[in-house]
Amino acid sequence: MLWETLERVNRLRQEALANPDFVQSAQDHEETLKLVEQYFEPTKRRKAAKRAKTLADIYQQTEFGENPSGVQH
């Protein structure tokens, strides 16, 4: 079954390459793709480097002076 499919695809490919209309269409398509890739090249955005959080930043809203349980260690 795989071999039959390969033969069929190869035969269709050869028929298409023998057709001058198909070849011209393929060349036009290739030129269009080159133009599109040239003008509409995707840009990659760089992510801003995150600065490392310091312990002061992490515990900024915490008050260490209180002992809510009242138990001393």
N, C-alpha and C positions, 0 to 999 in steps of 0.2 A: 504494500500500500504506500509506504513512504517512497519507494523507488518510482512508482507510477506518478506520484505527486511531483517529484523532482523532474521527471521527464516532461510532464505537462507544463510546469513552470518554465523550464528551459526552452521548450518549443514556443510558448507564448512570448518569452523574452526575445527570442530570435525573430519572430514575426514582427514584434514592435520595433526592433532596431532596423528592420528592413523597410519600415514605413517612414518616408521622409517627413510626413506631417508630424508623426510622433517625435522624431528626432528634433525637429525645429521647435516643437512645443517644449521639449525637455531643455533645450538650450535657452529658450526664453525664460523658463522657470528658474534655471540656474542663475541667470543674470539678475532676475528680480530678487532672488534670495540674497545674492551678494550685496545689492543695494540696500535691502532691508537690514541686513546684518551690519552694514557700515553705518547707517544713520540711526538705527534704533538699538544700538548695543546696550545691553542692560548694565546699569551701574550698581556697584556693590557699595552698600553703606557701611561705613566703619562704626562700630559701636564705641562709644566713649568708654575709656578705661574706668572701671569703678575703683574708687579708692578704698583701701582696706579699712574696715570699721575698727576703731580703737575701743578699748574697754570703756573709756569715758563716754563714747558715743552710745554704746550698748546700754550702759547703766545710767544714762543721763537723767531719766525721770524717776529713778529709784532713790529713796532716802534710806541711808543706812543707820541713821542715828536713833531710829525708833526700834523698840522691842515689843511687838504687839502681844506676845504670849506672856511677857513678864518673867520668864524663866531665864536665869543667868547660867552660863556654862562655866 
